Amino acid sequence: MIMKPADFIQDLQYFGEFGGINPSISDSSTYTFLSAKTMFDTFEGNADGCYLYSRHSSPSNLYLGEALAAMEGTETSNVSASGMGAITAVLMQLCAAGDHIVSSRTIYGGTYAFLKNFTPKLNIKTSFVDITSLKSVEAAITSQTKVLYCESVSNPLLEVADIEALSVIAKKHNLQLVVDNTFSPLSISPKQLGADIIIHSLTKFINGASDTIGGVVCGTQELVDNLRNVNDGAAMLFGATMDSLRAASILKNLRTLHIRMKQHSANAMYLAKQFESLGVKTVYPGLDTHPSHNVFKRQMNTEFGYGGMLTIDVGTLEKANALMELMQGKNLGYLAVSLGFYKTLFSAPGSSTSSEIPEDEQKEMGLSPGLIRFSVGLDNDIKRTFKSMSACMKSVGVL
Ligand SMILES: *Cc1c(COP(=O)(O)O)cnc(C)c1O
């Protein structure tokens, strides 16, 4: 029997201190020691299983972290207060002044802004490349390059990274392959495909309730020890620590992720096929017409489908806005950024989540002003939803 990512989550067994079927929540910022010597050893990083101070680690954060590491098949992980808290910490841990990063040019707007505007202040430079062109990726690598960075399914264009091929390049040049897997949890397992470090914004599908911000870095014990090091660990020193109460609530939501992902994927596949058959320009990795459909197919854990994200291009921002307002008015979803909610969320990335990217660069990467990004919800009757959506498209002149 082959264990799959969701099986690992389901297999984890933790009990609360009074036999509760959920682990107890550690509601403390600091921890007592019976001996002063143990406190000293803990500071030195030599007292396994001892807790010191909750910015360093806490039992609740470790429970969530172990579940996420099990899901991604890495030795361990470090949870953080946000996805950006995970991304910035790991990049700062891996790079020093003078180092270089090769990154996909279609990435989350915040990550793009960090690499484009912030890290150059520390003399860490980034080359942005078309991640689907392995030739461009390899050509951008220099003797200073330390990190190859991408998203398994990119935001917002839904380009699919060939993680296996990228990992061959990364190994050849001794780079760390860092993959943000926020758009495709369970569907894609980057570690199995050769990635070194996997990041998630827990804010999205993994928590799935749009009630909190959170993040995680999954990797080796050595990486996580380094991130938490009291002397030079980026997670420890930047301080984007998740709160224990939140870690406990995210862990409970994680347990239903496999059911939710199947429904998100099935609904998105249905809508994508229908939109495409109406002649609307539709991008969804599950469609044969998607340029990287076969790459996704080769990499995927089939039962979880092609994910819940799709885009359509309705031509102009005016039409996009009119359509989104009307769909919200008909209660078909919310005009909101973010993703992974039970309700469909839609936004026009060019003027919202990707507005950090200058207009000319948006154009170059194919991010058109009429693009609408959908995070397809858990609708029980997606056919009914589609009928209403196509009626909205007719009334704003998209069809
Ligand atoms: C939202 C998002 C992030 C940032 O995560 P936060 O939890 O908002 O800090 C990073 N990467 C991707 C792909 C995202 O969608």
The ligand as a Gaussian input file, in Angstrom:
#p B3LYP/6-31G(d) Opt

LIG

0 1
 C       -1.296000      34.497000      -0.102000
 C       -0.050000      33.941000      -0.669000
 C        1.183000      34.166000      -0.057000
 C        1.333000      35.048000       1.171000
 O        0.744000      34.478000       2.287000
 P        0.157000      35.351000       3.523000
 O       -0.389000      34.286000       4.406000
 O       -0.859000      36.274000       2.968000
 O        1.312000      36.072000       4.107000
 C        2.302000      33.592000      -0.617000
 N        2.228000      32.850000      -1.734000
 C        1.060000      32.610000      -2.353000
 C        1.046000      31.778000      -3.578000
 C       -0.112000      33.153000      -1.846000
 O       -1.271000      32.935000      -2.481000

